[in-house]
Amino acid sequence: MAKVMVMEHPLIQHKIGIIRRVETGSKDFRKLVSEIAMLECYEATRNLELRDVEIETPICKTTVKELKGKKLAVVPILRAGLGMVDGMLEMIPAAKVGHIGLYRDPETAEPIEYYCKLPEDCANREIFVVDPMLATGGSAVAAIQMLKDKGVRNIHFMCIIAAPEGVKVLTEAHPDVDVYIGALDECLNDHKYIVPGLGDAGDRIFGTK
């Protein structure tokens, strides 16, 4: 079964509190989303495997640890997911970046694909799908299924704010995908927005209202 981890780190909670505020402008919002992604990445990569490697320091030879096994990739769900990429790359600069474009049909609230570009070796990588908001769960489920259809099996999902409804949909559709959440909110409203949430993350990141 999927592991669902809600971040309790004080810095993450503090920064999420700031981006929730209606008066927080796009410049600060973008910066904080990137910082939150970096902090979440630190927590979400805690269980990556390590191996022993012999190196030489200026003093002597010694054995150190380095990441073992699959290489990493970050796959944002466009467009709001782009706001989390730089923070992720601060922590794992060698990661490759793919992009999945989905939009929500205004009538049905179902995700519709319009773009997908992934690293050629994505099936051999450990993938972190990122999107600031997990609302209905439809976009996350669709994006992860697109990755699985291309042979990817080692997938994690990371968001900043989630609704319980979205978490349920995602974990039931993909019980093998671990989910990392900055804050778990109360519910979705009649317009499928997270409550209390922070509004439309894409609009607030890019200043399009």
C-alpha positions in Angstrom: 0.0 0.0 0.0 1.0 3.6 -0.6 2.7 5.5 2.1 1.0 8.9 2.7 3.3 11.3 4.6 2.1 14.7 5.8 5.0 17.0 6.5 5.1 18.3 10.0 8.4 20.3 9.7 8.0 23.7 11.3 9.7 25.5 8.3 7.3 23.8 5.8 4.3 24.7 7.9 5.4 28.3 8.4 6.0 28.9 4.7 2.7 27.2 3.7 1.0 29.7 6.1 2.4 32.6 4.2 1.5 31.4 0.7 -2.1 30.8 1.9 -2.5 34.6 2.6 -4.5 36.5 0.0 -2.0 39.4 0.2 1.0 37.3 -0.7 2.1 38.5 -4.2 3.4 36.4 -7.1 7.0 37.1 -6.5 7.0 35.9 -2.9 4.6 33.1 -3.7 6.9 31.7 -6.4 9.9 31.9 -4.1 8.1 30.2 -1.2 6.7 27.4 -3.4 10.2 26.7 -4.5 11.5 26.7 -0.9 8.7 24.4 0.3 9.5 22.0 -2.6 13.1 21.9 -1.6 12.2 21.2 2.1 9.7 18.5 1.0 12.3 17.0 -1.3 14.7 16.7 1.7 12.1 14.7 3.5 10.8 12.6 0.6 14.3 11.4 -0.4 15.1 10.2 3.1 14.9 6.5 2.2 17.0 6.6 -1.0 19.5 3.8 -1.0 23.2 4.5 -0.4 26.4 2.6 -1.3 29.9 2.7 0.0 32.5 4.3 -2.2 36.3 4.6 -1.6 37.7 8.1 -2.2 40.8 10.0 -1.3 40.6 13.2 0.9 43.4 15.7 1.2 44.5 13.6 4.2 43.9 10.0 3.4 41.8 7.3 1.7 38.4 6.7 3.3 35.0 5.2 2.5 32.0 7.5 2.0 28.3 7.1 1.1 26.7 8.1 -2.2 23.4 7.4 -3.8 22.9 3.9 -5.2 20.8 2.5 -8.0 18.4 4.4 -10.2 18.9 8.0 -11.2 16.2 10.5 -10.4 13.8 12.6 -12.5 11.3 15.4 -11.6 8.1 15.5 -13.6 5.9 18.6 -12.9 2.3 18.6 -14.0 1.9 21.7 -16.0 1.6 24.5 -15.4 1.6 24.9 -11.6 4.0 22.1 -11.1 6.8 24.1 -12.7 6.9 26.2 -9.5 8.3 23.3 -7.6 11.0 22.2 -10.1 13.8 24.7 -9.1 13.5 23.8 -5.4 13.7 20.1 -6.3 16.8 20.7 -8.4 18.5 22.6 -5.6 18.5 19.3 -3.7 19.1 16.9 -6.6 20.8 18.9 -9.3 21.7 15.9 -11.5 18.0 14.9 -11.9 16.4 15.2 -15.3 13.2 17.0 -15.8 10.1 15.8 -17.8 6.8 17.6 -18.3 3.2 16.4 -18.4 0.5 18.9 -19.5 -3.0 18.3 -18.2 -5.9 20.7 -17.8 -9.2 20.2 -16.0 -12.3 20.2 -18.1 -14.5 23.0 -16.7 -17.7 21.0 -17.1 -16.6 17.5 -16.0 -13.5 18.4 -13.9 -11.8 15.5 -15.6 -8.1 15.8 -16.7 -7.3 16.2 -20.4 -3.8 15.6 -21.7 -2.2 18.2 -24.0 1.6 17.6 -23.6 4.0 14.9 -22.5 7.8 15.1 -22.8 9.9 12.7 -20.7 13.6 11.7 -20.4 14.3 8.9 -22.9 15.5 6.7 -20.0 12.5 7.5 -17.7 11.7 3.8 -17.2 15.1 3.4 -15.5 14.7 6.4 -13.2 13.1 7.1 -9.9 10.4 9.7 -10.7 9.0 12.4 -8.5 5.7 13.8 -9.9 5.1 17.3 -8.5 2.0 19.5 -8.4 1.3 22.1 -5.7 -2.3 21.1 -5.3 -3.9 17.6 -5.0 -7.6 18.5 -5.3 -9.8 15.9 -7.0 -6.8 13.7 -7.7 -7.7 13.3 -11.3 -4.7 15.0 -12.8 -2.3 13.1 -10.5 -3.9 9.8 -11.3 -3.7 10.5 -15.1 -0.1 11.7 -15.0 1.1 8.7 -13.0 -0.8 6.4 -15.4 0.9 8.1 -18.3 4.3 7.3 -16.7 3.3 3.7 -16.0 2.2 3.3 -19.6 5.8 4.2 -20.6 7.3 1.6 -18.3 8.0 3.7 -15.2 7.5 1.7 -12.0 9.3 3.7 -9.3 7.1 6.7 -8.8 6.5 9.2 -6.0 4.0 12.0 -5.9 4.6 15.3 -4.1 2.3 18.2 -3.4 2.1 21.2 -1.1 -1.6 21.1 -0.2 -4.0 18.2 -0.6 -7.7 17.5 0.0 -8.7 14.2 1.6 -10.8 13.4 -1.5 -7.8 13.7 -3.7 -5.6 11.6 -1.5 -8.3 8.8 -1.4 -8.6 8.9 -5.2 -4.9 8.8 -5.8 -4.0 6.1 -3.3 -6.9 3.9 -4.5 -5.9 4.3 -8.2 -2.1 3.9 -7.5 -1.5 2.0 -4.3 2.1 1.5 -5.1 2.9 5.3 -5.2 4.1 7.0 -2.1 2.5 10.5 -1.5 4.2 13.4 0.2 2.0 16.3 1.4 2.9 19.6 2.9 -0.5 20.2 4.5 -3.7 18.1 4.4 -6.7 20.4 4.3 -10.4 20.0 5.1 -12.3 19.2 1.9 -13.2 20.3 -1.6 -15.9 22.9 -2.2 -18.6 22.8 -4.8 -16.2 24.2 -7.4 -13.6 21.5 -6.6 -11.2 24.0 -4.9 -9.4 22.9 -1.8 -10.7 24.5 1.5 -9.1 26.5 3.0 -6.4 26.1 0.3 -4.8 29.0 -1.3 -6.8 29.6 -4.5 -5.4 28.7 -7.9 -1.7 27.9 -7.5 -0.9 28.4 -11.2 -2.5 31.9 -11.3 -0.7 32.9 -8.1 2.7 31.5 -9.3 2.5 33.2 -12.7 0.4 36.2 -11.8 -2.4 35.3 -14.2 -5.7 36.2 -12.6 
